[in-house]
Amino acid sequence: MIVSCEKEKLNSIVQTALRGVSSRVTMPILSGLLVNAESGKLVMSSTDLEMSIRAEMEADVSESGSTVVSGRLIGDIMKSLPGGEVSLETGDKYLAIKTSMGEYKIREMMPEDFPQIPGWQGESVLKASGGEFILAVQQTSRASSSDEKRPVLTGTLMEKVTGSGAVKLVSTDSYRLSWKDLEVRGAVESWEDCIIPTKTLNEVARIASSVEEEVEMKMQEKQVMFKLGDLVVSSRLIEGQFPNYKQLVPKGERTSVKVPKNDLSGMVKRALVFGHNMRLGIYQDHIKVTTETPEVGESQEQLPAEMSGEEMEIGFNGNYLLDGVTAVESDKVEIRLDDPQKPALIKEDEAESYSYILMPVRLR
């Protein structure tokens, strides 16, 4: 393999591909990047056997070929090189990185040992605005679980919304649940509902924030695939039954309150200084947040509010409450309640596309 290209572009696809390298390597080959050059293209690929990233760029390919080298080493070298032209050449069991300043050699691994990564084939099924995709993932991923003992809860359900140009992203860790309708273009009715690792969606959102491309989506070879320009992220799906979240949605007919989002989030942050569990009191013209931890101290603060229905007091985990409030886009946040022992619904003011359900906690 002999290929020449511009350093900044090469560094960009190397650093992107490195996001697919696992920090917990069980096989030495998975610590590497697969480097492939042919037909005027240089491709960097990585995988941790669950998620794969394939990044490509145009390059001057004098001799086709492929190799696998340490991702950490090539990443560190590329970051520290000055700008200018870089050439990559294989030979004598090393990949040589050559610049006008010098030469660096990295020991090769066998490309035959690298897991096969699927390439994007055919057309996408759905397309979404990069900005809207990022927002939908940010608003829902915070409710996803990190407990590997319950794999289904570490993923996000992506299901079609029948009769509309949207899919719904749903995440839960059993203590709170969040969903967001994502507007898409394409054959929504043919989309296969699936559970995607939340880690994968976070990675696609991170990439989308830097490449300014729309996000294309499809299923291929029992994997979900996302395409952003010349970048492709593929991922396994999580098997299992996602919780029936629709039966958990509270009607919120008994009590409803609207408060300024920033004022409420600030009040909750201050209350968290004194403890994680807090009491939210909803009264005719205000709400009150109270925390009490005997060995630390206590806090009490109130805020004017627009309330309808019955007065009520309910306990929440303050961190989970803050996550739901800060995810709201509107200036005001609405909280709907049915009973102090039942879940609360947190939503945007006069909008239904984003909702956050929070389980109450028992207070002393």
N, C-alpha and C positions, 0 to 999 in steps of 0.2 A: 504494500500500500504506500503510495506517495500522494500527498494532498497538500495544497496550500490554501490559506484563507486568512481573513482579517482577525486579529486577536480578540477584539471586543465581541464580535459575533460568536466566535468559537467559545469564549468564556461564558457567554450568555447561555448557550445550549448545554454546556458542561454543567453549569451550576443548576440549571433547571432539571437536567437528567438526574443529578445527584439527589434530588428530593425523593426519588424512588428507591434509594439504597437504604436498606434496613440498618438500624443502629444495633440490632441484635442479630448478628450474622451467625447462622447455623451451618452454612456452607461457604467456604472461602470464595467461590465464584460469584456469590451474591454481593460481595463487597466491591465488585468491579463494575465498570461501564463497558458495554459492548460498543465498539467503534467500528462503523462500516462506511466505506467510501466506494461509490460507483455512480456512473451516469451523471456526473456533475453535482452529486449530493453527498454531504457528510452527515451521518446519522449517529446520534448518541442515544443508547437505550439502557434502562436500568429496571430492576424488579426486586421485590422482596417476596415474590410468589403470591402475593395478594393484590398488589397494585403495581402497574408497570407504567413507565413514562418513556415516550419516544419523541425526541426533538431533532429536527433536521434543519439544514441550511444549505444554500448553494455554495460550492467550492470548486477550485481548480483541481480536478482529479486526474493526475498523470498515470496512476496505476491503481486499479481497483484492489480491494482487500478488506479484511476485517481482523480485529483482535479484541482482547479483553485486558484492561489494565486496572490497577487500583483506582477506585473513584476518588478516594481521599487524596492520593498523590497528584493525580492529574488536575484535580480541583484546586489544590493549594498552589501548584505551579502556575496554572492559568490566571489565578487571581493576582499573583505577584509580578507577572510579566508586564513590561511596558507595552504601549500600543505599537501597532505595526503588523507586518506580515509574519505568519507562523506556518511552518511546514511540519507535517506528521509523516514519519517514515517507519515502516516495520522492517525488521531484519535482525538475524542473530539473536532471537528470543527477546528482543527489546523493542519498545516503541520509542523512537527518538523524536523529541520535540525540539525543533531548531528555530532559532531567531538570529537576528543580526548580532545579538549580544553573546549568544552561547548555545549550548546544546545540553539537553537533559534526557536521560534514558530511564524508562520505567519497565520493569520486568513484565513480560506478557503472561497471560493465562490463556488456556485453550478456548477459543470461541465455540468449539463443538460442545463444550460442557455448559455453556450458558443456556438457561431456559429459553424456549421459543416464545417470542413476544408477538402477538397478533398485530398485523398491520390493518389500517382502516381500509375497508372494502366497500365500494358502492356509495350510495347517498345516505345522508342523515335521515332520521325519522322526525326529530324535533330540533328546533333552533330557538335559542333564547338570547336576549340582550345580555351582554357580559355584566353590566351594572345591576340588572334585575336579578340575575343568577347569584351574584355575590351577596346581595341583600337578603335573598331568600335563605341562603345557606347560613349567613350570620345570624339571622333571626331564629332559625330552628336548631342549629347544631349545639347551642348552649344547653339544650334540654336532653341531649343524647348522653347515654351512660358510657363510662369507661371500664365497667366491670366485665371482664372477659368471661366470667362464669355464666353470664346471660348474653350470648352473642347477638341475639336479635335486637336487644336494646342498645348495642353499640352502633347500630345502623340507622339510616333514615329511610322511611318508606317514601317512595316516589310513585304516586298513583295518578291515573288520569282522572280528570274531572269531566264526567260525561256531559256532553252537550255544550261544552265551552272550549275555548282555546287556551286551556291551562292544565297544568299538573299540580298536584298538591304534595308538598314536602312535609313529612310528619316525623317528629322525634320525641322520645320520652325516656326517662330513667326510672319511671314508676312513681316519682315524687312530683314531677311536673311534666307537662306535655305542651309542645309547641307545634303549630302548623302555619304554613304560608302558601298561598296560591301563587304560582309562578306562570306568568303569561308566556306562551310559546307559539311558534308557528310550525305547521306540519300536520302529520296524520295522528292527531291526539288519540283517536279511537283505536288505533292499532298499537298504541304503546302498551307494553307488558308491565303491569304493576310489579315492583320489585323492591327489595331492601338492599340499599347500597351502603357500604361502610362509610360512616360519617367522616372518618379520616380521609377517604378519597374525595368526598365532596369539598372538604376544607382545602384540600390540595388544589383541586380544580379552581376553586374560588380564588385562592392565592395567585395562581398562574394568571387567571383572568384579569386580576387587578394590575398586572404588569404588561400584558400584551395587547390590551385594548381590542380584543377580537370577540365576535359573537361565539356562543357556546353551542356546538352541534352535539347531538346525542343519538345513540342508537344501541341496540343489542346485537351482539355478534359472537358466535361460538360460546354461548352461555355466559357471556361477560357483558358488562355495561361499558360503553366507550364514549369518551368525550373528545371532541376535536376543537382546537383553538388555533386557527391558522395552520402553521406547520408543526404544531404540538399535538400529540395524542396521548391521552391518559386512559388506560384500560384497567378494569378492576373485576375481581370475583364478586359474586353476589352472596349475600348472607341467606342461608336457608332457614326456614322456620316460619312460624305464624306470628305476624305482628299483632300486638294487642288491638282489640276492637275499640279504637279511640272514640268512635262516634257515640258510643253509649256512655262515655265519661263526660261528655260536654254538658255542663250545667245550663239550665235555662236562664238562671239569673233573674227570675221574675219577682223575687221578694224584695231585693235591695239593689240599687244601682247608684254609683257615685262617680263623678267626674272631677278630676283635679289636674292642675298644670303638671306636665310630666317632669320638668326640671326641678320644680319645687318638691315634688314627692320623692324623686330619686335622691336629692340632697338630704332630705329629712331621714330617709332610710339609711343612707351612708353614715350620718351622725349617730343614729341609734345603734348601728352595728358596732360602734366603739365599745358599747356596754354589754353586748351579747348577740348571739345569732338568732335566738327566738324572740319574737316581738309580738305585742298585741296591737292590732289595728282596730280602733274604735270608729264607727261611722255614725255620725249624728246629723241632725237636721240641716246645719249650715257649716259643718266642719268635720274633718277627720283628725284623729289623734293617734300617734304612734308612741307606745310605751315599752321600754325594756327594763328588766330588773335582774341583775346577777349579784347575789349577796356578797360574794367575795370581791366584786369589782365596783359596783355602784349601780345607778339607775338613771334613766333619761325619760323625758316626757316632752313632747312637742306637738303642736296642732297646726292645722292648715285649713283655710277656708275652702269649701267644696260645694258642688252642686249635687244634692242628694235627692233621690226619689225612693219611696217605699218605706220600709221599717228600719229603725235604728238597729245596729248589730255590732257585736264585738267578735273578733276572730283572731286566731294565732297563726303566724306564718314563720317559716325559716326566712330570715331577712335577706340572706344572700340569694335565695331563689326568687324572692319577691323583687329584688333589685334587678336581677337578670331579665325578668319579664317586663318591668317598667322601662328600662333603658333600651329595650329592643323596639319599643313603639316609635313610629316615625312622626306621628302627629304631635302637636303642641300639648294636647290634653290626652290623658289616659283614662279609660273607663274601666271600672271594676264592678262586676256583677256577682251577686251572691244569692244563694238559696237558703243556706243553713250554716251555722258556725262549724258543723262537723262534716260538711260536704265541700267538694272542690270549688274554687273561685275561678271566674273567667276574667282575664285581663286582656283588653283589646284596644285598638286605636279608636279614637273618637270619630264616630260616623263612618266607619269603614269595617269591612268584614274579611278582608284578605289575609289579615294576620291575627292569630289568637294564641293565647298562652293560658294554660290551665294549671292551677297550683293547688296542691293538697294542703289542707290546714294542719297545724300541729297543736297538740294539747298543751295548754299552759297551766301552771300551778295556780 
